[in-house]
Amino acid sequence: MNFLKSRPKLNYWLFFTAKTLFYFGIILALIYLYHYKNIQGGSFIYNEF
C-alpha cells in the first residue's frame, strides 16, 4: 500500500481508470435493462396519426 502512496500520479490514474470502468459498466447495465424492457418492441409513436 505504501507503493501507491509514494506515487500520487500512478494513484490518480488507477483511480481514474477504475472509476471510468465502473461508470461504463453502469451505462452498459442500463442499456441492457432498457433493451430487456422493450423486448417485444414498442409501438411507433406516429402510428396513430
PDBQT receptor file of N, H, CA, C and O in Angstrom, charges set to zero:
ATOM      1  N   MET A   1       0.814  -1.190   0.000  1.00  0.00    +0.000 N 
ATOM      2  CA  MET A   1       0.000   0.000   0.000  1.00  0.00    +0.000 C 
ATOM      3  C   MET A   1       0.862   1.260   0.000  1.00  0.00    +0.000 C 
ATOM      4  O   MET A   1       0.448   2.294  -0.525  1.00  0.00    +0.000 OA
ATOM      5  N   ASN A   2       2.047   1.180   0.581  1.00  0.00    +0.000 N 
ATOM      6  H   ASN A   2       2.383   0.340   1.007  1.00  0.00    +0.000 HD
ATOM      7  CA  ASN A   2       2.948   2.331   0.571  1.00  0.00    +0.000 C 
ATOM      8  C   ASN A   2       3.406   2.667  -0.835  1.00  0.00    +0.000 C 
ATOM      9  O   ASN A   2       3.755   3.810  -1.130  1.00  0.00    +0.000 OA
ATOM     10  N   PHE A   3       3.404   1.655  -1.707  1.00  0.00    +0.000 N 
ATOM     11  H   PHE A   3       3.120   0.727  -1.468  1.00  0.00    +0.000 HD
ATOM     12  CA  PHE A   3       3.797   1.880  -3.093  1.00  0.00    +0.000 C 
ATOM     13  C   PHE A   3       2.858   2.874  -3.769  1.00  0.00    +0.000 C 
ATOM     14  O   PHE A   3       3.310   3.739  -4.520  1.00  0.00    +0.000 OA
ATOM     15  N   LEU A   4       1.544   2.759  -3.508  1.00  0.00    +0.000 N 
ATOM     16  H   LEU A   4       1.177   2.056  -2.898  1.00  0.00    +0.000 HD
ATOM     17  CA  LEU A   4       0.586   3.686  -4.110  1.00  0.00    +0.000 C 
ATOM     18  C   LEU A   4       0.666   5.073  -3.483  1.00  0.00    +0.000 C 
ATOM     19  O   LEU A   4       0.491   6.078  -4.172  1.00  0.00    +0.000 OA
ATOM     20  N   LYS A   5       0.926   5.132  -2.191  1.00  0.00    +0.000 N 
ATOM     21  H   LYS A   5       1.068   4.316  -1.631  1.00  0.00    +0.000 HD
ATOM     22  CA  LYS A   5       1.012   6.433  -1.525  1.00  0.00    +0.000 C 
ATOM     23  C   LYS A   5       2.246   7.207  -1.954  1.00  0.00    +0.000 C 
ATOM     24  O   LYS A   5       2.236   8.438  -1.973  1.00  0.00    +0.000 OA
ATOM     25  N   SER A   6       3.305   6.492  -2.297  1.00  0.00    +0.000 N 
ATOM     26  H   SER A   6       3.313   5.492  -2.282  1.00  0.00    +0.000 HD
ATOM     27  CA  SER A   6       4.536   7.173  -2.687  1.00  0.00    +0.000 C 
ATOM     28  C   SER A   6       4.496   7.662  -4.130  1.00  0.00    +0.000 C 
ATOM     29  O   SER A   6       5.343   8.457  -4.535  1.00  0.00    +0.000 OA
ATOM     30  N   ARG A   7       3.516   7.195  -4.915  1.00  0.00    +0.000 N 
ATOM     31  H   ARG A   7       2.827   6.549  -4.586  1.00  0.00    +0.000 HD
ATOM     32  CA  ARG A   7       3.407   7.617  -6.316  1.00  0.00    +0.000 C 
ATOM     33  C   ARG A   7       2.001   8.172  -6.563  1.00  0.00    +0.000 C 
ATOM     34  O   ARG A   7       1.121   7.440  -7.015  1.00  0.00    +0.000 OA
ATOM     35  N   PRO A   8       1.784   9.448  -6.273  1.00  0.00    +0.000 N 
ATOM     36  CA  PRO A   8       0.437  10.017  -6.407  1.00  0.00    +0.000 C 
ATOM     37  C   PRO A   8      -0.065  10.054  -7.846  1.00  0.00    +0.000 C 
ATOM     38  O   PRO A   8      -1.270   9.948  -8.075  1.00  0.00    +0.000 OA
ATOM     39  N   LYS A   9       0.833  10.201  -8.823  1.00  0.00    +0.000 N 
ATOM     40  H   LYS A   9       1.812  10.286  -8.637  1.00  0.00    +0.000 HD
ATOM     41  CA  LYS A   9       0.392  10.249 -10.215  1.00  0.00    +0.000 C 
ATOM     42  C   LYS A   9      -0.165   8.889 -10.646  1.00  0.00    +0.000 C 
ATOM     43  O   LYS A   9      -1.185   8.820 -11.332  1.00  0.00    +0.000 OA
ATOM     44  N   LEU A  10       0.505   7.818 -10.243  1.00  0.00    +0.000 N 
ATOM     45  H   LEU A  10       1.333   7.874  -9.686  1.00  0.00    +0.000 HD
ATOM     46  CA  LEU A  10       0.023   6.475 -10.544  1.00  0.00    +0.000 C 
ATOM     47  C   LEU A  10      -1.296   6.217  -9.824  1.00  0.00    +0.000 C 
ATOM     48  O   LEU A  10      -2.208   5.609 -10.383  1.00  0.00    +0.000 OA
ATOM     49  N   ASN A  11      -1.390   6.678  -8.591  1.00  0.00    +0.000 N 
ATOM     50  H   ASN A  11      -0.648   7.172  -8.136  1.00  0.00    +0.000 HD
ATOM     51  CA  ASN A  11      -2.615   6.517  -7.821  1.00  0.00    +0.000 C 
ATOM     52  C   ASN A  11      -3.774   7.229  -8.512  1.00  0.00    +0.000 C 
ATOM     53  O   ASN A  11      -4.883   6.698  -8.572  1.00  0.00    +0.000 OA
ATOM     54  N   TYR A  12      -3.520   8.428  -9.032  1.00  0.00    +0.000 N 
ATOM     55  H   TYR A  12      -2.619   8.859  -8.982  1.00  0.00    +0.000 HD
ATOM     56  CA  TYR A  12      -4.557   9.173  -9.742  1.00  0.00    +0.000 C 
ATOM     57  C   TYR A  12      -5.044   8.397 -10.952  1.00  0.00    +0.000 C 
ATOM     58  O   TYR A  12      -6.252   8.276 -11.153  1.00  0.00    +0.000 OA
ATOM     59  N   TRP A  13      -4.136   7.866 -11.764  1.00  0.00    +0.000 N 
ATOM     60  H   TRP A  13      -3.155   7.964 -11.601  1.00  0.00    +0.000 HD
ATOM     61  CA  TRP A  13      -4.536   7.163 -12.982  1.00  0.00    +0.000 C 
ATOM     62  C   TRP A  13      -5.242   5.850 -12.678  1.00  0.00    +0.000 C 
ATOM     63  O   TRP A  13      -6.168   5.469 -13.393  1.00  0.00    +0.000 OA
ATOM     64  N   LEU A  14      -4.820   5.156 -11.632  1.00  0.00    +0.000 N 
ATOM     65  H   LEU A  14      -4.068   5.466 -11.051  1.00  0.00    +0.000 HD
ATOM     66  CA  LEU A  14      -5.519   3.929 -11.243  1.00  0.00    +0.000 C 
ATOM     67  C   LEU A  14      -6.939   4.232 -10.791  1.00  0.00    +0.000 C 
ATOM     68  O   LEU A  14      -7.875   3.522 -11.159  1.00  0.00    +0.000 OA
ATOM     69  N   PHE A  15      -7.104   5.279  -9.996  1.00  0.00    +0.000 N 
ATOM     70  H   PHE A  15      -6.344   5.856  -9.697  1.00  0.00    +0.000 HD
ATOM     71  CA  PHE A  15      -8.430   5.671  -9.529  1.00  0.00    +0.000 C 
ATOM     72  C   PHE A  15      -9.298   6.129 -10.695  1.00  0.00    +0.000 C 
ATOM     73  O   PHE A  15     -10.476   5.779 -10.764  1.00  0.00    +0.000 OA
ATOM     74  N   PHE A  16      -8.731   6.904 -11.607  1.00  0.00    +0.000 N 
ATOM     75  H   PHE A  16      -7.774   7.188 -11.551  1.00  0.00    +0.000 HD
ATOM     76  CA  PHE A  16      -9.464   7.384 -12.775  1.00  0.00    +0.000 C 
ATOM     77  C   PHE A  16      -9.920   6.221 -13.654  1.00  0.00    +0.000 C 
ATOM     78  O   PHE A  16     -11.063   6.201 -14.109  1.00  0.00    +0.000 OA
ATOM     79  N   THR A  17      -9.037   5.255 -13.894  1.00  0.00    +0.000 N 
ATOM     80  H   THR A  17      -8.108   5.272 -13.524  1.00  0.00    +0.000 HD
ATOM     81  CA  THR A  17      -9.376   4.103 -14.727  1.00  0.00    +0.000 C 
ATOM     82  C   THR A  17     -10.444   3.243 -14.065  1.00  0.00    +0.000 C 
ATOM     83  O   THR A  17     -11.376   2.789 -14.730  1.00  0.00    +0.000 OA
ATOM     84  N   ALA A  18     -10.317   3.018 -12.775  1.00  0.00    +0.000 N 
ATOM     85  H   ALA A  18      -9.560   3.386 -12.234  1.00  0.00    +0.000 HD
ATOM     86  CA  ALA A  18     -11.307   2.209 -12.060  1.00  0.00    +0.000 C 
ATOM     87  C   ALA A  18     -12.672   2.886 -12.072  1.00  0.00    +0.000 C 
ATOM     88  O   ALA A  18     -13.694   2.226 -12.261  1.00  0.00    +0.000 OA
ATOM     89  N   LYS A  19     -12.691   4.191 -11.870  1.00  0.00    +0.000 N 
ATOM     90  H   LYS A  19     -11.861   4.727 -11.716  1.00  0.00    +0.000 HD
ATOM     91  CA  LYS A  19     -13.952   4.923 -11.870  1.00  0.00    +0.000 C 
ATOM     92  C   LYS A  19     -14.583   4.919 -13.258  1.00  0.00    +0.000 C 
ATOM     93  O   LYS A  19     -15.800   4.785 -13.384  1.00  0.00    +0.000 OA
ATOM     94  N   THR A  20     -13.770   5.066 -14.294  1.00  0.00    +0.000 N 
ATOM     95  H   THR A  20     -12.781   5.175 -14.191  1.00  0.00    +0.000 HD
ATOM     96  CA  THR A  20     -14.273   5.048 -15.664  1.00  0.00    +0.000 C 
ATOM     97  C   THR A  20     -14.882   3.694 -15.999  1.00  0.00    +0.000 C 
ATOM     98  O   THR A  20     -15.964   3.631 -16.581  1.00  0.00    +0.000 OA
ATOM     99  N   LEU A  21     -14.205   2.616 -15.640  1.00  0.00    +0.000 N 
ATOM    100  H   LEU A  21     -13.325   2.667 -15.167  1.00  0.00    +0.000 HD
ATOM    101  CA  LEU A  21     -14.739   1.278 -15.897  1.00  0.00    +0.000 C 
ATOM    102  C   LEU A  21     -16.020   1.027 -15.105  1.00  0.00    +0.000 C 
ATOM    103  O   LEU A  21     -16.938   0.373 -15.602  1.00  0.00    +0.000 OA
ATOM    104  N   PHE A  22     -16.086   1.534 -13.896  1.00  0.00    +0.000 N 
ATOM    105  H   PHE A  22     -15.341   2.064 -13.493  1.00  0.00    +0.000 HD
ATOM    106  CA  PHE A  22     -17.287   1.380 -13.077  1.00  0.00    +0.000 C 
ATOM    107  C   PHE A  22     -18.486   2.071 -13.728  1.00  0.00    +0.000 C 
ATOM    108  O   PHE A  22     -19.557   1.475 -13.843  1.00  0.00    +0.000 OA
ATOM    109  N   TYR A  23     -18.312   3.316 -14.151  1.00  0.00    +0.000 N 
ATOM    110  H   TYR A  23     -17.442   3.800 -14.057  1.00  0.00    +0.000 HD
ATOM    111  CA  TYR A  23     -19.415   4.039 -14.772  1.00  0.00    +0.000 C 
ATOM    112  C   TYR A  23     -19.771   3.467 -16.141  1.00  0.00    +0.000 C 
ATOM    113  O   TYR A  23     -20.940   3.483 -16.526  1.00  0.00    +0.000 OA
ATOM    114  N   PHE A  24     -18.792   2.965 -16.877  1.00  0.00    +0.000 N 
ATOM    115  H   PHE A  24     -17.842   2.952 -16.564  1.00  0.00    +0.000 HD
ATOM    116  CA  PHE A  24     -19.066   2.313 -18.152  1.00  0.00    +0.000 C 
ATOM    117  C   PHE A  24     -19.906   1.060 -17.932  1.00  0.00    +0.000 C 
ATOM    118  O   PHE A  24     -20.806   0.771 -18.720  1.00  0.00    +0.000 OA
ATOM    119  N   GLY A  25     -19.622   0.319 -16.876  1.00  0.00    +0.000 N 
ATOM    120  H   GLY A  25     -18.891   0.554 -16.235  1.00  0.00    +0.000 HD
ATOM    121  CA  GLY A  25     -20.421  -0.859 -16.540  1.00  0.00    +0.000 C 
ATOM    122  C   GLY A  25     -21.846  -0.488 -16.175  1.00  0.00    +0.000 C 
ATOM    123  O   GLY A  25     -22.784  -1.198 -16.539  1.00  0.00    +0.000 OA
ATOM    124  N   ILE A  26     -22.021   0.614 -15.463  1.00  0.00    +0.000 N 
ATOM    125  H   ILE A  26     -21.259   1.191 -15.167  1.00  0.00    +0.000 HD
ATOM    126  CA  ILE A  26     -23.369   1.067 -15.118  1.00  0.00    +0.000 C 
ATOM    127  C   ILE A  26     -24.134   1.446 -16.379  1.00  0.00    +0.000 C 
ATOM    128  O   ILE A  26     -25.308   1.104 -16.516  1.00  0.00    +0.000 OA
ATOM    129  N   ILE A  27     -23.483   2.147 -17.301  1.00  0.00    +0.000 N 
ATOM    130  H   ILE A  27     -22.529   2.425 -17.190  1.00  0.00    +0.000 HD
ATOM    131  CA  ILE A  27     -24.138   2.533 -18.555  1.00  0.00    +0.000 C 
ATOM    132  C   ILE A  27     -24.525   1.303 -19.356  1.00  0.00    +0.000 C 
ATOM    133  O   ILE A  27     -25.624   1.250 -19.907  1.00  0.00    +0.000 OA
ATOM    134  N   LEU A  28     -23.640   0.307 -19.433  1.00  0.00    +0.000 N 
ATOM    135  H   LEU A  28     -22.747   0.350 -18.985  1.00  0.00    +0.000 HD
ATOM    136  CA  LEU A  28     -23.970  -0.926 -20.148  1.00  0.00    +0.000 C 
ATOM    137  C   LEU A  28     -25.142  -1.649 -19.495  1.00  0.00    +0.000 C 
ATOM    138  O   LEU A  28     -26.009  -2.172 -20.195  1.00  0.00    +0.000 OA
ATOM    139  N   ALA A  29     -25.182  -1.685 -18.169  1.00  0.00    +0.000 N 
ATOM    140  H   ALA A  29     -24.478  -1.259 -17.601  1.00  0.00    +0.000 HD
ATOM    141  CA  ALA A  29     -26.294  -2.326 -17.466  1.00  0.00    +0.000 C 
ATOM    142  C   ALA A  29     -27.602  -1.596 -17.740  1.00  0.00    +0.000 C 
ATOM    143  O   ALA A  29     -28.634  -2.236 -17.941  1.00  0.00    +0.000 OA
ATOM    144  N   LEU A  30     -27.572  -0.272 -17.752  1.00  0.00    +0.000 N 
ATOM    145  H   LEU A  30     -26.734   0.247 -17.589  1.00  0.00    +0.000 HD
ATOM    146  CA  LEU A  30     -28.791   0.488 -18.030  1.00  0.00    +0.000 C 
ATOM    147  C   LEU A  30     -29.272   0.268 -19.459  1.00  0.00    +0.000 C 
ATOM    148  O   LEU A  30     -30.474   0.146 -19.693  1.00  0.00    +0.000 OA
ATOM    149  N   ILE A  31     -28.355   0.217 -20.409  1.00  0.00    +0.000 N 
ATOM    150  H   ILE A  31     -27.378   0.317 -20.218  1.00  0.00    +0.000 HD
ATOM    151  CA  ILE A  31     -28.734  -0.051 -21.799  1.00  0.00    +0.000 C 
ATOM    152  C   ILE A  31     -29.325  -1.444 -21.916  1.00  0.00    +0.000 C 
ATOM    153  O   ILE A  31     -30.326  -1.635 -22.606  1.00  0.00    +0.000 OA
ATOM    154  N   TYR A  32     -28.719  -2.421 -21.251  1.00  0.00    +0.000 N 
ATOM    155  H   TYR A  32     -27.905  -2.266 -20.691  1.00  0.00    +0.000 HD
ATOM    156  CA  TYR A  32     -29.232  -3.790 -21.290  1.00  0.00    +0.000 C 
ATOM    157  C   TYR A  32     -30.630  -3.859 -20.688  1.00  0.00    +0.000 C 
ATOM    158  O   TYR A  32     -31.519  -4.492 -21.257  1.00  0.00    +0.000 OA
ATOM    159  N   LEU A  33     -30.830  -3.213 -19.542  1.00  0.00    +0.000 N 
ATOM    160  H   LEU A  33     -30.107  -2.699 -19.080  1.00  0.00    +0.000 HD
ATOM    161  CA  LEU A  33     -32.146  -3.244 -18.907  1.00  0.00    +0.000 C 
ATOM    162  C   LEU A  33     -33.182  -2.510 -19.747  1.00  0.00    +0.000 C 
ATOM    163  O   LEU A  33     -34.335  -2.937 -19.803  1.00  0.00    +0.000 OA
ATOM    164  N   TYR A  34     -32.806  -1.433 -20.392  1.00  0.00    +0.000 N 
ATOM    165  H   TYR A  34     -31.869  -1.086 -20.347  1.00  0.00    +0.000 HD
ATOM    166  CA  TYR A  34     -33.735  -0.716 -21.260  1.00  0.00    +0.000 C 
ATOM    167  C   TYR A  34     -34.125  -1.583 -22.448  1.00  0.00    +0.000 C 
ATOM    168  O   TYR A  34     -35.290  -1.603 -22.845  1.00  0.00    +0.000 OA
ATOM    169  N   HIS A  35     -33.168  -2.295 -23.016  1.00  0.00    +0.000 N 
ATOM    170  H   HIS A  35     -32.221  -2.279 -22.694  1.00  0.00    +0.000 HD
ATOM    171  CA  HIS A  35     -33.456  -3.182 -24.134  1.00  0.00    +0.000 C 
ATOM    172  C   HIS A  35     -34.318  -4.354 -23.671  1.00  0.00    +0.000 C 
ATOM    173  O   HIS A  35     -35.224  -4.775 -24.390  1.00  0.00    +0.000 OA
ATOM    174  N   TYR A  36     -34.050  -4.878 -22.489  1.00  0.00    +0.000 N 
ATOM    175  H   TYR A  36     -33.315  -4.536 -21.904  1.00  0.00    +0.000 HD
ATOM    176  CA  TYR A  36     -34.814  -6.008 -21.969  1.00  0.00    +0.000 C 
ATOM    177  C   TYR A  36     -36.262  -5.609 -21.731  1.00  0.00    +0.000 C 
ATOM    178  O   TYR A  36     -37.165  -6.424 -21.920  1.00  0.00    +0.000 OA
ATOM    179  N   LYS A  37     -36.495  -4.377 -21.322  1.00  0.00    +0.000 N 
ATOM    180  H   LYS A  37     -35.761  -3.715 -21.168  1.00  0.00    +0.000 HD
ATOM    181  CA  LYS A  37     -37.851  -3.882 -21.084  1.00  0.00    +0.000 C 
ATOM    182  C   LYS A  37     -38.633  -3.843 -22.385  1.00  0.00    +0.000 C 
ATOM    183  O   LYS A  37     -39.836  -4.106 -22.387  1.00  0.00    +0.000 OA
ATOM    184  N   ASN A  38     -37.982  -3.525 -23.482  1.00  0.00    +0.000 N 
ATOM    185  H   ASN A  38     -37.005  -3.311 -23.481  1.00  0.00    +0.000 HD
ATOM    186  CA  ASN A  38     -38.647  -3.384 -24.771  1.00  0.00    +0.000 C 
ATOM    187  C   ASN A  38     -38.401  -4.587 -25.667  1.00  0.00    +0.000 C 
ATOM    188  O   ASN A  38     -38.249  -4.430 -26.878  1.00  0.00    +0.000 OA
ATOM    189  N   ILE A  39     -38.360  -5.781 -25.097  1.00  0.00    +0.000 N 
ATOM    190  H   ILE A  39     -38.484  -5.908 -24.113  1.00  0.00    +0.000 HD
ATOM    191  CA  ILE A  39     -38.012  -6.957 -25.886  1.00  0.00    +0.000 C 
ATOM    192  C   ILE A  39     -39.089  -7.279 -26.929  1.00  0.00    +0.000 C 
ATOM    193  O   ILE A  39     -38.769  -7.838 -27.978  1.00  0.00    +0.000 OA
ATOM    194  N   GLN A  40     -40.348  -6.942 -26.668  1.00  0.00    +0.000 N 
ATOM    195  H   GLN A  40     -40.608  -6.487 -25.817  1.00  0.00    +0.000 HD
ATOM    196  CA  GLN A  40     -41.420  -7.188 -27.629  1.00  0.00    +0.000 C 
ATOM    197  C   GLN A  40     -41.476  -6.093 -28.690  1.00  0.00    +0.000 C 
ATOM    198  O   GLN A  40     -42.160  -6.247 -29.702  1.00  0.00    +0.000 OA
ATOM    199  N   GLY A  41     -40.796  -5.040 -28.477  1.00  0.00    +0.000 N 
ATOM    200  H   GLY A  41     -40.241  -4.915 -27.654  1.00  0.00    +0.000 HD
ATOM    201  CA  GLY A  41     -40.811  -3.910 -29.410  1.00  0.00    +0.000 C 
ATOM    202  C   GLY A  41     -42.018  -3.031 -29.139  1.00  0.00    +0.000 C 
ATOM    203  O   GLY A  41     -43.146  -3.516 -29.067  1.00  0.00    +0.000 OA
ATOM    204  N   GLY A  42     -41.784  -1.784 -28.994  1.00  0.00    +0.000 N 
ATOM    205  H   GLY A  42     -40.867  -1.390 -29.053  1.00  0.00    +0.000 HD
ATOM    206  CA  GLY A  42     -42.877  -0.865 -28.711  1.00  0.00    +0.000 C 
ATOM    207  C   GLY A  42     -43.540  -0.398 -29.986  1.00  0.00    +0.000 C 
ATOM    208  O   GLY A  42     -43.031  -0.605 -31.088  1.00  0.00    +0.000 OA
ATOM    209  N   SER A  43     -44.681   0.235 -29.815  1.00  0.00    +0.000 N 
ATOM    210  H   SER A  43     -45.094   0.403 -28.920  1.00  0.00    +0.000 HD
ATOM    211  CA  SER A  43     -45.356   0.787 -30.985  1.00  0.00    +0.000 C 
ATOM    212  C   SER A  43     -44.692   2.111 -31.349  1.00  0.00    +0.000 C 
ATOM    213  O   SER A  43     -44.259   2.864 -30.477  1.00  0.00    +0.000 OA
ATOM    214  N   PHE A  44     -44.621   2.375 -32.615  1.00  0.00    +0.000 N 
ATOM    215  H   PHE A  44     -44.972   1.764 -33.324  1.00  0.00    +0.000 HD
ATOM    216  CA  PHE A  44     -44.008   3.617 -33.067  1.00  0.00    +0.000 C 
ATOM    217  C   PHE A  44     -44.931   4.770 -32.708  1.00  0.00    +0.000 C 
ATOM    218  O   PHE A  44     -46.148   4.649 -32.851  1.00  0.00    +0.000 OA
ATOM    219  N   ILE A  45     -44.385   5.870 -32.251  1.00  0.00    +0.000 N 
ATOM    220  H   ILE A  45     -43.397   5.968 -32.134  1.00  0.00    +0.000 HD
ATOM    221  CA  ILE A  45     -45.194   6.946 -31.685  1.00  0.00    +0.000 C 
ATOM    222  C   ILE A  45     -46.113   7.594 -32.727  1.00  0.00    +0.000 C 
ATOM    223  O   ILE A  45     -47.166   8.121 -32.369  1.00  0.00    +0.000 OA
ATOM    224  N   TYR A  46     -45.731   7.562 -34.009  1.00  0.00    +0.000 N 
ATOM    225  H   TYR A  46     -44.876   7.133 -34.300  1.00  0.00    +0.000 HD
ATOM    226  CA  TYR A  46     -46.522   8.249 -35.024  1.00  0.00    +0.000 C 
ATOM    227  C   TYR A  46     -47.488   7.322 -35.752  1.00  0.00    +0.000 C 
ATOM    228  O   TYR A  46     -48.065   7.734 -36.758  1.00  0.00    +0.000 OA
ATOM    229  N   ASN A  47     -47.690   6.099 -35.295  1.00  0.00    +0.000 N 
ATOM    230  H   ASN A  47     -47.221   5.764 -34.477  1.00  0.00    +0.000 HD
ATOM    231  CA  ASN A  47     -48.591   5.180 -35.986  1.00  0.00    +0.000 C 
ATOM    232  C   ASN A  47     -50.043   5.634 -35.925  1.00  0.00    +0.000 C 
ATOM    233  O   ASN A  47     -50.811   5.327 -36.837  1.00  0.00    +0.000 OA
ATOM    234  N   GLU A  48     -50.442   6.348 -34.890  1.00  0.00    +0.000 N 
ATOM    235  H   GLU A  48     -49.818   6.598 -34.150  1.00  0.00    +0.000 HD
ATOM    236  CA  GLU A  48     -51.837   6.745 -34.763  1.00  0.00    +0.000 C 
ATOM    237  C   GLU A  48     -52.182   8.005 -35.553  1.00  0.00    +0.000 C 
ATOM    238  O   GLU A  48     -53.352   8.383 -35.609  1.00  0.00    +0.000 OA
ATOM    239  N   PHE A  49     -51.219   8.651 -36.150  1.00  0.00    +0.000 N 
ATOM    240  H   PHE A  49     -50.268   8.344 -36.104  1.00  0.00    +0.000 HD
ATOM    241  CA  PHE A  49     -51.508   9.883 -36.889  1.00  0.00    +0.000 C 
ATOM    242  C   PHE A  49     -51.848   9.574 -38.320  1.00  0.00    +0.000 C 
ATOM    243  O   PHE A  49     -52.121  10.485 -39.101  1.00  0.00    +0.000 OA
TER     244      PHE A  49
